[in-house]
Amino acid sequence: MIPKLKPRQHTPIPMASRKKPSQEDIDLFRRSVGATRPLGNDKTTRFQKRPSPRPRVRPDFEDAPAEPGFSDGFDVGNVAAGETLFFARPGVQQRQLQRLRRGQLSIGAELDMHGMTTATARNAISHFITRCRDRHIRCIRIIHGKGYGSKGDAPILKNRLNSWLRQHHDVLAFSSTPDRDGGTGAVYVLLRSR
């Protein structure tokens, strides 16, 4: 006849005074858990810090040939140095556009066009967007400058960029950045996901 075990009354024991479990407790635990197998290792995965919103990719596209598709004849009107740029394709969610305009989306890459000629800038933007899309980067920042050094005080690169981004099929929306990220001298661009 097997003796019945009386249930133990559990009283909390302070951590400092806890003793090793008895052999009876160990056997009881092993019977209640059942068959087990040992783990391959006892290492845990470490907590990984969230990546910074700063860009990781700063590619150089100046030597690459231009991809066809950007037309300088696509006129959307000229904007002044201090004017804000904004464009969105139909179907982009309003909440996503608000987050883009406020700079609340994580920036995956950045392109600085200061000092570039129009031809170099066209190549750089085309290849930059293609590489970012291939790397599954959704939000990028393009710094075009305000054009104060341009002839006639018209921001040439800013106006061209406004036209080129509207023509690129992978661009869903773009907006001038808040002052902390360049103001009207830079744009956030939301790219289509693959």
Contact map, one row per residue, 1 for C-alpha under 8 A:
11100000000000000000000000000000000000000000000000000000000000000000000000000000000000000000000000000000000000000000000000000000000000000000000000000000000000000000000000000000000000000000000000
11110000000000000000000000000000000000000000000000000000000000000000000000000000000000000000000000000000000000000000000000000000000000000000000000000000000000000000000000000000000000000000000000
11111000000000000000000000000000000000000000000000000000000000000000000000000000000000000000000000000000000000000000000000000000000000000000000000000000000000000000000000000000000000000000000000
01111100000000000000000000000000000000000000000000000000000000000000000000000000000000000000000000000000000000000000000000000000000000000000000000000000000000000000000000000000000000000000000000
00111110000000000000000000000000000000000000000000000000000000000000000000000000000000000000000000000000000000000000000000000000000000000000000000000000000000000000000000000000000000000000000000
00011111000000000000000000000000000000000000000000000000000000000000000000000000000000000000000000000000000000000000000000000000000000000000000000000000000000000000000000000000000000000000000000
00001111100000000000000000000000000000000000000000000000000000000000000000000000000000000000000000000000000000000000000000000000000000000000000000000000000000000000000000000000000000000000000000
00000111110000000000000000000000000000000000000000000000000000000000000000000000000000000000000000000000000000000000000000000000000000000000000000000000000000000000000000000000000000000000000000
00000011111000000000000000000000000000000000000000000000000000000000000000000000000000000000000000000000000000000000000000000000000000000000000000000000000000000000000000000000000000000000000000
00000001111100000000000000000000000000000000000000000000000000000000000000000000000000000000000000000000000000000000000000000000000000000000000000000000000000000000000000000000000000000000000000
00000000111110000000000000000000000000000000000000000000000000000000000000000000000000000000000000000000000000000000000000000000000000000000000000000000000000000000000000000000000000000000000000
00000000011111000000000000000000000000000000000000000000000000000000000000000000000000000000000000000000000000000000000000000000000000000000000000000000000000000000000000000000000000000000000000
00000000001111101100000000000000000000000000000000000000000000000000000000000000000000000000000000000000000000000000000000000000000000000000000000000000000000000000000000000000000000000000000000
00000000000111111100000000000000000000000000000000000000000000000000000000000000000000000000000000000000000000000000000000000000000000000000000000000000000000000000000000000000000000000000000000
00000000000011111100000000000000000000000000000000000000000000000000000000000000000000000000000000000000000000000000000000000000000000000000000000000000000000000000000000000000000000000000000000
00000000000001111100000000000000000000000000000000000000000000000000000000000000000000000000000000000000000000000000000000000000000000000000000000000000000000000000000000000000000000000000000000
00000000000011111110000000000000000000000000000000000000000000000000000000000000000000000000000000000000000000000000000000000000000000000000000000000000000000000000000000000000000000000000000000
00000000000011111111000000000000000000000000000000000000000000000000000000000000000000000000000000000000000000000000000000000000000000000000000000000000000000000000000000000000000000000000000000
00000000000000001111100000000000000000000000000000000000000000000000000000000000000000000000000000000000000000000000000000000000000000000000000000000000000000000000000000000000000000000000000000
00000000000000000111110000000000000000000000000000000000000000000000000000000000000000000000000000000000000000000000000000000000000000000000000000000000000000000000000000000000000000000000000000
00000000000000000011111011000000000000000000000000000000000000000000000000000000000000000000000000000000000000000000000000000000000000000000000000000000000000000000000000000000000000000000000000
00000000000000000001111111000000000000000000000000000000000000000000000000000000000000000000000000000000000000000000000000000000000000000000000000000000000000000000000000000000000000000000000000
00000000000000000000111111100000000000000000000000000000000000000000000000000000000000000000000000000000000000000000000000000000000000000000000000000000000000000000000000000000000000000000000000
00000000000000000000011111110000000000000000000000000000000000000000000000000000000000000000000000000000000000000000000000000000000000000000000000000000000000000000000000000000000000000000000000
00000000000000000000111111111000000000000000000000000000000000000000000000000000000000000000000000000000000000000000000000000000000000000000000000000000000000000000000000000000000000000000000000
00000000000000000000111111111100000000000000000000000000000000000000000000000000000000000000000000000000000000000000000000000000000000000000000000000000000000000000000000000000000000000000000000
00000000000000000000001111111110000000000000000000000000000000000000000000000000000000000000000000000000000000000000000000000000000000000000000000000000000000000000000000000000000000000000000000
00000000000000000000000111111111000000000000000000000000000000000000000000000000000000000000000000000000000000000000000000000000000000000000000000000000000000000000000000000000000000000000000000
00000000000000000000000011111111100000000000000000000000000000000000000000000000000000000000000000000000000000000000000000000000000000000000000000000000000000000000000000000000000000000000000000
00000000000000000000000001111111111000000000000000000000000000000000000000000000000000000000000000000000000000000000000000000000000000000000000000000000000000000000000000000000000000000000000000
00000000000000000000000000111111110000000000000000000000000000000000000000000000000000000000000000000000000000000000000000000000000000000000000000000000000000000000000000000000000000000000000000
00000000000000000000000000011111110000000000000000000000000000000000000000000000000000000000000000000000000000000000000000000000000000000000000000000000000000000000000000000000000000000000000000
00000000000000000000000000001111111100000000000000000000000000000000000000000000000000000000000000000000000000000000000000000000000000000000000000000000000000000000000000000000000000000000000000
00000000000000000000000000000111111100000000000000000000000000000000000000000000000000000000000000000000000000000000000000000000000000000000000000000000000000000000000000000000000000000000000000
00000000000000000000000000000100111110000000000000000000000000000000000000000000000000000000000000000000000000000000000000000000000000000000000000000000000000000000000000000000000000000000000000
00000000000000000000000000000000111111000000000000000000000000000000000000000000000000000000000000000000000000000000000000000000000000000000000000000000000000000000000000000000000000000000000000
00000000000000000000000000000000001111100000000000000000000000000000000000000000000000000000000000000000000000000000000000000000000000000000000000000000000000000000000000000000000000000000000000
00000000000000000000000000000000000111110000000000000000000000000000000000000000000000000000000000000000000000000000000000000000000000000000000000000000000000000000000000000000000000000000000000
00000000000000000000000000000000000011111100000000000000000000000000000000000000000000000000000000000000000000000000000000000000000000000000000000000000000000000000000000000000000000000000000000
00000000000000000000000000000000000001111100000000000000000000000000000000000000000000000000000000000000000000000000000000000000000000000000000000000000000000000000000000000000000000000000000000
00000000000000000000000000000000000000111110000000000000000000000000000000000000000000000000000000000000000000000000000000000000000000000000000000000000000000000000000000000000000000000000000000
00000000000000000000000000000000000000111111000000000000000000000000000000000000000000000000000000000000000000000000000000000000000000000000000000000000000000000000000000000000000000000000000000
00000000000000000000000000000000000000001111100000000000000000000000000000000000000000000000000000000000000000000000000000000000000000000000000000000000000000000000000000000000000000000000000000
00000000000000000000000000000000000000000111110000000000000000000000000000000000000000000000000000000000000000000000000000000000000000000000000000000000000000000000000000000000000000000000000000
00000000000000000000000000000000000000000011111000000000000000000000000000000000000000000000000000000000000000000000000000000000000000000000000000000000000000000000000000000000000000000000000000
00000000000000000000000000000000000000000001111100000000000000000000000000000000000000000000000000000000000000000000000000000000000000000000000000000000000000000000000000000000000000000000000000
00000000000000000000000000000000000000000000111110000000000000000000000000000000000000000000000000000000000000000000000000000000000000000000000000000000000000000000000000000000000000000000000000
00000000000000000000000000000000000000000000011111000000000000000000000000000000000000000000000000000000000000000000000000000000000000000000000000000000000000000000000000000000000000000000000000
00000000000000000000000000000000000000000000001111100000000000000000000000000000000000000000000000000000000000000000000000000000000000000000000000000000000000000000000000000000000000000000000000
00000000000000000000000000000000000000000000000111110000000000000000000000000000000000000000000000000000000000000000000000000000000000000000000000000000000000000000000000000000000000000000000000
00000000000000000000000000000000000000000000000011111000000000000000000000000000000000000000000000000000000000000000000000000000000000000000000000000000000000000000000000000000000000000000000000
00000000000000000000000000000000000000000000000001111110000000000000000000000000000000000000000000000000000000000000000000000000000000000000000000000000000000000000000000000000000000000000000000
00000000000000000000000000000000000000000000000000111110000000000000000000000000000000000000000000000000011100000000000000000000000000000000000000000000000000000000000000000000000000000000000000
00000000000000000000000000000000000000000000000000011111000000000000000000000000000000000000000000000000011110000000000000000000000000000000000000000000000000000000000000000000000000000000000000
00000000000000000000000000000000000000000000000000011111110000000000000000000000000000000000000000000000001111000000000000000000000000000000000000000000000000000000000000000000000000000000000000
00000000000000000000000000000000000000000000000000000111110000000000000000000000000000000000000000000000000110000000000000000000000000000000000000000000000000000000000000000000000000000000000000
00000000000000000000000000000000000000000000000000000011111000000000000000000000000000000000000000000000000111000000000000000000000000000000000000000000000000000000000000000000000000000000000000
00000000000000000000000000000000000000000000000000000011111100000000000000000000000000000000000000000000000011100000000000000000000000000000000000000000000000000000000000000000000000000000000000
00000000000000000000000000000000000000000000000000000000111110000000000000000000000000000000000000000000000000100000000000000001000000000000000000000000000000000000000000000000000000000000000000
00000000000000000000000000000000000000000000000000000000011111100000000000000000000000000000000000000000000000000000000000010000000000000000000000000000000000000000000000000000000000000000000000
00000000000000000000000000000000000000000000000000000000001111110000000000000000000000000000000000000000000000000000000000110011000000000000000000000000000000000000000000000000000000000000000000
00000000000000000000000000000000000000000000000000000000000111110000000000000000000000000000000000000000000000000000000110110000000000000000000000000000000000000000000000000000000000000000000000
00000000000000000000000000000000000000000000000000000000000111111000000000000000000000000000000000000000000000000000000000000000000000000000000000000000000000000000000000000000000000000000000000
00000000000000000000000000000000000000000000000000000000000011111100000000000000000000000000000000000000000000000000000000110010000000000000000000000000000000000000000000000000000000000000000000
00000000000000000000000000000000000000000000000000000000000000111110000000000000000000000000000000000000000000000000000000100000000000000000000000000000000000000000000000000000000000000000000000
00000000000000000000000000000000000000000000000000000000000000011111000000000000000000000000000000000000000000000000000001100110000000000000000000000000000000000000000000000000000000000000000000
00000000000000000000000000000000000000000000000000000000000000001111100000000000000000000000000000000000000000000000000000100110000000000000000000000000000000000000000000000000000000000000000000
00000000000000000000000000000000000000000000000000000000000000000111110000000000000000000000000000000000000000000000000000000000000000000000000000000000000000000000000000000000000000000000000000
00000000000000000000000000000000000000000000000000000000000000000011111000000000000000000000000000000000000000000000000000000000000000000000000000000000000000000000001100000000000000000000000000
00000000000000000000000000000000000000000000000000000000000000000001111100000000000000000000000000000000000000000000000001000000000000000000000000000000000000000001001100000000000000000000000000
00000000000000000000000000000000000000000000000000000000000000000000111111000000000000000000000000000000000000000000000000000000000000000000000000000000000000000001000000000000000000000000000000
00000000000000000000000000000000000000000000000000000000000000000000011111100000000000000000000000000000000000000000000000000000000000000000000000000000000000010011000000000000000000000000000000
00000000000000000000000000000000000000000000000000000000000000000000001111100000000000000000000000000000000000000000000000000000000000000000000000000000000000000000000000000000000000000000000000
00000000000000000000000000000000000000000000000000000000000000000000001111110000000000000000000000000000000000000000000000000000000000000000000000000000000000000010000000000000000000000000000000
00000000000000000000000000000000000000000000000000000000000000000000000111111000000000000000000000000000000000000000000000000000000000000000000000000000000000000010000000000000000000000000000000
00000000000000000000000000000000000000000000000000000000000000000000000001111100000000000000000000000000000000000000000000000000000000000000000000000000000000000110000000000000000000000000000000
00000000000000000000000000000000000000000000000000000000000000000000000000111110000000000000000000000000000000000000000000000000000000000000000000000000000000100000000000000000000000000000000000
00000000000000000000000000000000000000000000000000000000000000000000000000011111000000000000000000000000000000000000000000000000000000000000000000000000000000100000000000000000000000000000000000
00000000000000000000000000000000000000000000000000000000000000000000000000001111101000000000000000000000000000000000000000000000000000000000000000000000011001100000000000000000000000000000000000
00000000000000000000000000000000000000000000000000000000000000000000000000000111111000000000000000000000000000000000000000000000000000000000000000000000011000000000000000000000000000000000000000
00000000000000000000000000000000000000000000000000000000000000000000000000000011111000000000000000000000000000000000000000000000000000000000000001110000111001000000000000000000000000011000000000
00000000000000000000000000000000000000000000000000000000000000000000000000000001111100000000000000000000000000000000000000000000000000000000000001000000000000000000000000000000000000010000000000
00000000000000000000000000000000000000000000000000000000000000000000000000000011111110000000000000000000000000000000000000000000000000000000000000000000000000000000000000000000000000010000000000
00000000000000000000000000000000000000000000000000000000000000000000000000000000011111000000000000000000000000000000000000000000000000000000000000000000000000000000000000000011000000010000000000
00000000000000000000000000000000000000000000000000000000000000000000000000000000001111100000000000000000000000000000000000000000000000000000000000000000000000000100000000000111000000010010000000
00000000000000000000000000000000000000000000000000000000000000000000000000000000000111110000000000000000000000000000000000000000000000000000000000000000000000000000000000001111000000000000000000
00000000000000000000000000000000000000000000000000000000000000000000000000000000000011111000000000000000000000000000000000000000000000000000000000000000000000000000010000001110000000000000000000
00000000000000000000000000000000000000000000000000000000000000000000000000000000000001111101000010000000000000000000000000000000000000000000000000000000000000000000000000011100000000000000000000
00000000000000000000000000000000000000000000000000000000000000000000000000000000000000111111000000000000000000000000000000000000000000000000000000000000000000000000000000011000000000000000000000
00000000000000000000000000000000000000000000000000000000000000000000000000000000000000011111000000000000000000000000000000000000000000000000000000000000000000000000000000000000000000000000000000
00000000000000000000000000000000000000000000000000000000000000000000000000000000000000001111100000000000000000000000000000000000000000000000000000000000000000000000000000000000000000000000000000
00000000000000000000000000000000000000000000000000000000000000000000000000000000000000011111110110000000000000000000000000000000000000000000000000000000000000000000000000011000000000000000000000
00000000000000000000000000000000000000000000000000000000000000000000000000000000000000000011111110000000000000000000000000000000000000000000000000000000000000000000000000000000000000000000000000
00000000000000000000000000000000000000000000000000000000000000000000000000000000000000000001111111000000000000000000000000000000000000000000000000000000000000000000000000000000000000000000000000
00000000000000000000000000000000000000000000000000000000000000000000000000000000000000000000111111100000000000000000000000000000000000000000000000000000000000000000000000000000000000000000000000
00000000000000000000000000000000000000000000000000000000000000000000000000000000000000000001111111110000000000000000000000000000000000000000000000000000000000000000000000000000000000000000000000
00000000000000000000000000000000000000000000000000000000000000000000000000000000000000010001111111111000000000000000000000000000000000000000000000000000000000000000000000001000000000000000000000
00000000000000000000000000000000000000000000000000000000000000000000000000000000000000000000011111111100000000000000000000000000000000000000000000000000000000000000000000000000000000000000000000
00000000000000000000000000000000000000000000000000000000000000000000000000000000000000000000001111111111100000000000000000000000000000000000000000000000000000000000000000000000000000000000000000
00000000000000000000000000000000000000000000000000000000000000000000000000000000000000000000000111111111100000000000000000000000000000000000000000000000000000000000000000000110000000000001110000
00000000000000000000000000000000000000000000000000000000000000000000000000000000000000000000000011111111000000000000000000000000000000000000000000000000000000000000000000000011110000000001000000
00000000000000000000000000000000000000000000000000000000000000000000000000000000000000000000000001111111000000000000000000000000000000000000000000000000000000000000000000000000110000000000000000
00000000000000000000000000000000000000000000000000000000000000000000000000000000000000000000000000111111110000000000000000000000000000000000000000000000000000000000000000000000110000000001000000
00000000000000000000000000000000000000000000000000000000000000000000000000000000000000000000000000111111110000000000000000000000000000000000000000000000000000000000000000000000000000000000000000
00000000000000000000000000000000000000000000000000000000000000000000000000000000000000000000000000110011111000000000000000000000000000000010000000000000000000000000000000000000000000000000000000
00000000000000000000000000000000000000000000000000001100000000000000000000000000000000000000000000000011111100000000000000000000000000000010000000000000000000000000000000000000000000000000000000
00000000000000000000000000000000000000000000000000001110000000000000000000000000000000000000000000000000111111000000000000000000000000000011100000000000000000000000000000000000000000000000000000
00000000000000000000000000000000000000000000000000001111100000000000000000000000000000000000000000000000011111000000000000000000000000001111000000000000000000000000000000000000000000000000000000
00000000000000000000000000000000000000000000000000000111110000000000000000000000000000000000000000000000001111100000000000000000000100001011100000000000000000000000000000000000000000000000000000
00000000000000000000000000000000000000000000000000000010110000000000000000000000000000000000000000000000001111110000000000000000000000000001111000000000000000000000000000000000000000000000000000
00000000000000000000000000000000000000000000000000000000011000000000000000000000000000000000000000000000000011111000000000001001000000000000111000000000000000000000000000000000000000000000000000
00000000000000000000000000000000000000000000000000000000000000000000000000000000000000000000000000000000000001111100000000000000000000000000011100000000000000000000000000000000000000000000000000
00000000000000000000000000000000000000000000000000000000000000000000000000000000000000000000000000000000000000111111000010000000000000000000011110000000000000000000000000000000000000000000000000
00000000000000000000000000000000000000000000000000000000000000000000000000000000000000000000000000000000000000011111000000000000000000000000001110000000000000000000000000000000000000000000000000
00000000000000000000000000000000000000000000000000000000000000000000000000000000000000000000000000000000000000001111100000000000000000000000000000000000000000000000000000000000000000000000000000
00000000000000000000000000000000000000000000000000000000000000000000000000000000000000000000000000000000000000001111110110000000000000000000000000000000000000000000000000000000000000000000000000
00000000000000000000000000000000000000000000000000000000000000000000000000000000000000000000000000000000000000000011111110000000000000000000000000000000000000000000000000000000000000000000000000
00000000000000000000000000000000000000000000000000000000000000000000000000000000000000000000000000000000000000000001111111000000000000000000000000000000000010010000000000000000000000000000000000
00000000000000000000000000000000000000000000000000000000000000000000000000000000000000000000000000000000000000000000111111100000000000000000000000000000000000000000000000000000000000000000000000
00000000000000000000000000000000000000000000000000000000000001000000000000000000000000000000000000000000000000000001111111110000000000000000000000000000000000000000000000000000000000000000000000
00000000000000000000000000000000000000000000000000000000000001000000000000000000000000000000000000000000000000001001111111111000000000000000000000000000000010000000000000000000000000000000000000
00000000000000000000000000000000000000000000000000000000000000000100010000000000000000000000000000000000000000000000011111111100000000000000000000000000000000000001000000000000000000000000000000
00000000000000000000000000000000000000000000000000000000000011011110000000000000000000000000000000000000000000000000001111111110000000000000000000000000000000000000000000000000000000000000000000
00000000000000000000000000000000000000000000000000000000000111010000000000000000000000000000000000000000000000000000000111111111000000000000000000000000000000000000000000000000000000000000000000
00000000000000000000000000000000000000000000000000000000000000000000000000000000000000000000000000000000000000100000000011111111100000000000000000000000000000000000000000000000000000000000000000
00000000000000000000000000000000000000000000000000000000000000000110000000000000000000000000000000000000000000000000000001111111110000000000000000000000000000000000000000000000000000000000000000
00000000000000000000000000000000000000000000000000000000000010010110000000000000000000000000000000000000000000000000000000111111111000000000000000000000000000000000000000000000000000000000000000
00000000000000000000000000000000000000000000000000000000001010000000000000000000000000000000000000000000000000100000000000011111111100000000000000000000000000000000000000000000000000000000000000
00000000000000000000000000000000000000000000000000000000000000000000000000000000000000000000000000000000000000000000000000001111111110000000000000000000000000000000000001000000000000000000000000
00000000000000000000000000000000000000000000000000000000000000000000000000000000000000000000000000000000000000000000000000000111111111000000000000000000000000000000000000000000000000000000000000
00000000000000000000000000000000000000000000000000000000000000000000000000000000000000000000000000000000000000000000000000000011111111100000000000000000000000000000000000000000000000000000000000
00000000000000000000000000000000000000000000000000000000000000000000000000000000000000000000000000000000000010000000000000000001111111111100000000000000000000000000000000000000000000000000000000
00000000000000000000000000000000000000000000000000000000000000000000000000000000000000000000000000000000000000000000000000000000111111111100000000000000000000000000000001000000000000000000001111
00000000000000000000000000000000000000000000000000000000000000000000000000000000000000000000000000000000000000000000000000000000011111111000000000000000000000000000000000000000000000000000000001
00000000000000000000000000000000000000000000000000000000000000000000000000000000000000000000000000000000000000000000000000000000001111111000000000000000000000000000000000000000000000000000000000
00000000000000000000000000000000000000000000000000000000000000000000000000000000000000000000000000000000000000000000000000000000000111111100000000000000000000000000000000000000000000000000000011
00000000000000000000000000000000000000000000000000000000000000000000000000000000000000000000000000000000000110000000000000000000000111111111000000000000000000000000000000000000000000000000001010
00000000000000000000000000000000000000000000000000000000000000000000000000000000000000000000000000000000000100000000000000000000000110011111000000000000000000000000000000000000000000000000011110
00000000000000000000000000000000000000000000000000000000000000000000000000000000000000000000000000000000111110000000000000000000000000001111100000000000000000000000000000000000000000000001111000
00000000000000000000000000000000000000000000000000000000000000000000000000000000000000000000000000000000001111000000000000000000000000001111110000000000000000000000000000000000000000000001111000
00000000000000000000000000000000000000000000000000000000000000000000000000000000000000000000000000000000001011100000000000000000000000000011111000000000000000000000000000000000000000000111100000
00000000000000000000000000000000000000000000000000000000000000000000000000000000000000000000000000000000000001111000000000000000000000000001111100000000000000000000000000000000000000000111100000
00000000000000000000000000000000000000000000000000000000000000000000000000000000000000000000000000000000000001111100000000000000000000000000111110000000000000000000000000000000000001001110000000
00000000000000000000000000000000000000000000000000000000000000000000000000000000000000000000000000000000000000011100000000000000000000000000011111000000000011001000000000000000000000001110000000
00000000000000000000000000000000000000000000000000000000000000000000000000000000000000000000000000000000000000001100000000000000000000000000001111100000001011000000000000000000000000011100000000
00000000000000000000000000000000000000000000000000000000000000000000000000000000110000000000000000000000000000000000000000000000000000000000000111110000001001000000000000000000000000011000000000
00000000000000000000000000000000000000000000000000000000000000000000000000000000100000000000000000000000000000000000000000000000000000000000000011111100111111000000000000000000000000000000000000
00000000000000000000000000000000000000000000000000000000000000000000000000000000100000000000000000000000000000000000000000000000000000000000000001111100111000000000000000000000000000000000000000
00000000000000000000000000000000000000000000000000000000000000000000000000000000000000000000000000000000000000000000000000000000000000000000000000111110100000000000000000000000000000000000000000
00000000000000000000000000000000000000000000000000000000000000000000000000000000000000000000000000000000000000000000000000000000000000000000000000111111111100000000000000000000000000000000000000
00000000000000000000000000000000000000000000000000000000000000000000000000000000000000000000000000000000000000000000000000000000000000000000000000001111110000000000000000000000000000000000000000
00000000000000000000000000000000000000000000000000000000000000000000000000000000000000000000000000000000000000000000000000000000000000000000000000000111110000000000000000000000000000000000000000
00000000000000000000000000000000000000000000000000000000000000000000000000000000100000000000000000000000000000000000000000000000000000000000000000111111111000000000000000000000000000000000000000
00000000000000000000000000000000000000000000000000000000000000000000000000000011100000000000000000000000000000000000000000000000000000000000000000110111111100000000000000000000000000000000000000
00000000000000000000000000000000000000000000000000000000000000000000000000000011100000000000000000000000000000000000000000000000000000000000000011110100111111100000000000000000000000000000000000
00000000000000000000000000000000000000000000000000000000000000000000000000000000000000000000000000000000000000000000000000000000000000000000000000100100011111110000000000000000000000000000000000
00000000000000000000000000000000000000000000000000000000000000000000000000000000000000000000000000000000000000000000010010000000000000000000000110100000001111111000000000000000000000000000000000
00000000000000000000000000000000000000000000000000000000000000000000000000000010100000000000000000000000000000000000000000000000000000000000000111100000001111111100000000000000000000001000000000
00000000000000000000000000000000000000000000000000000000000000000000000000001110000000000000000000000000000000000000000000000000000000000000000000000000001111111110000000000000000000000000000000
00000000000000000000000000000000000000000000000000000000000000000000000100000000000000000000000000000000000000000000010000000000000000000000000000000000000111111111000000000000000000000000000000
00000000000000000000000000000000000000000000000000000000000000000000000000000000000000000000000000000000000000000000000000000000000000000000000100000000000011111111100000000000000000000000000000
00000000000000000000000000000000000000000000000000000000000000000000000000010000000010000000000000000000000000000000000000000000000000000000000000000000000001111111110000000000000000000000000000
00000000000000000000000000000000000000000000000000000000000000000000000101110000000000000000000000000000000000000000000000000000000000000000000000000000000000111111111000000000000000000000000000
00000000000000000000000000000000000000000000000000000000000000000000011100000000000000000000000000000000000000000000000001000000000000000000000000000000000000011111111100000000000000000000000000
00000000000000000000000000000000000000000000000000000000000000000000000000000000000000000000000000000000000000000000000000000000000000000000000000000000000000001111111100100100000000000000000000
00000000000000000000000000000000000000000000000000000000000000000000000000000000000000100000000000000000000000000000000000000000000000000000000000000000000000000111111110100000000000000000000000
00000000000000000000000000000000000000000000000000000000000000000000110000000000000000000000000000000000000000000000000000000000000000000000000000000000000000000011111110000000000000000000000000
00000000000000000000000000000000000000000000000000000000000000000000110000000000000000000000000000000000000000000000000000000000000000000000000000000000000000000001111111100000000000000000000000
00000000000000000000000000000000000000000000000000000000000000000000000000000000000000000000000000000000000000000000000000000000000000000000000000000000000000000000011111110000000000000000000000
00000000000000000000000000000000000000000000000000000000000000000000000000000000000000000000000000000000000000000000000000000000100010000000000000000000000000000000000111110000000000000000001100
00000000000000000000000000000000000000000000000000000000000000000000000000000000000000000000000000000000000000000000000000000000000000000000000000000000000000000000110111111100000000000000111100
00000000000000000000000000000000000000000000000000000000000000000000000000000000000000011001000000000000000000000000000000000000000000000000000000000000000000000000000011111100000000000000111100
00000000000000000000000000000000000000000000000000000000000000000000000000000000000001111001000010000000000000000000000000000000000000000000000000000000000000000000000000111110000000000000111000
00000000000000000000000000000000000000000000000000000000000000000000000000000000000011110000000000010000000000000000000000000000000000000000000000000000000000000000100000111111000000000011110000
00000000000000000000000000000000000000000000000000000000000000000000000000000000000111100000000000011000000000000000000000000000000000000000000000000000000000000000000000001111100000000011100000
00000000000000000000000000000000000000000000000000000000000000000000000000000000000111000000000000001000000000000000000000000000000000000000000000000000000000000000000000000111110000111111000000
00000000000000000000000000000000000000000000000000000000000000000000000000000000000000000000000000001110000000000000000000000000000000000000000000000000000000000000000000000011111111111111000000
00000000000000000000000000000000000000000000000000000000000000000000000000000000000000000000000000001110000000000000000000000000000000000000000000000000000000000000000000000001111111110000000000
00000000000000000000000000000000000000000000000000000000000000000000000000000000000000000000000000000000000000000000000000000000000000000000000000000000000000000000000000000000111111110000000000
00000000000000000000000000000000000000000000000000000000000000000000000000000000000000000000000000000000000000000000000000000000000000000000000000000000000000000000000000000000111111100000000000
00000000000000000000000000000000000000000000000000000000000000000000000000000000000000000000000000000000000000000000000000000000000000000000000000000000000000000000000000000000111111100100000000
00000000000000000000000000000000000000000000000000000000000000000000000000000000000000000000000000000000000000000000000000000000000000000000001000000000000000000000000000000000111111111100000000
00000000000000000000000000000000000000000000000000000000000000000000000000000000000000000000000000000000000000000000000000000000000000000000000000000000000000000000000000000001111111111100000000
00000000000000000000000000000000000000000000000000000000000000000000000000000000111110000000000000000000000000000000000000000000000000000000000011000000000000000000000000000001111001111110000000
00000000000000000000000000000000000000000000000000000000000000000000000000000000100000000000000000000000000000000000000000000000000000000000001111000000000001000000000000000001100001111110000000
00000000000000000000000000000000000000000000000000000000000000000000000000000000000000000000000000000000000000000000000000000000000000000000111110000000000000000000000000000001100011111111000000
00000000000000000000000000000000000000000000000000000000000000000000000000000000000010000000000000000000000000000000000000000000000000000000111100000000000000000000000000000111100000011111100000
00000000000000000000000000000000000000000000000000000000000000000000000000000000000000000000000000011010000000000000000000000000000000000011110000000000000000000000000000000111100000000111110000
00000000000000000000000000000000000000000000000000000000000000000000000000000000000000000000000000010000000000000000000000000000000000000011110000000000000000000000000000111110000000000011111000
00000000000000000000000000000000000000000000000000000000000000000000000000000000000000000000000000010000000000000000000000000000000000000111000000000000000000000000000000111100000000000001111100
00000000000000000000000000000000000000000000000000000000000000000000000000000000000000000000000000000000000000000000000000000000000010001111000000000000000000000000000001111000000000000000111110
00000000000000000000000000000000000000000000000000000000000000000000000000000000000000000000000000000000000000000000000000000000000010000100000000000000000000000000000001110000000000000000011111
00000000000000000000000000000000000000000000000000000000000000000000000000000000000000000000000000000000000000000000000000000000000010011100000000000000000000000000000000000000000000000000001111
00000000000000000000000000000000000000000000000000000000000000000000000000000000000000000000000000000000000000000000000000000000000011010000000000000000000000000000000000000000000000000000000111
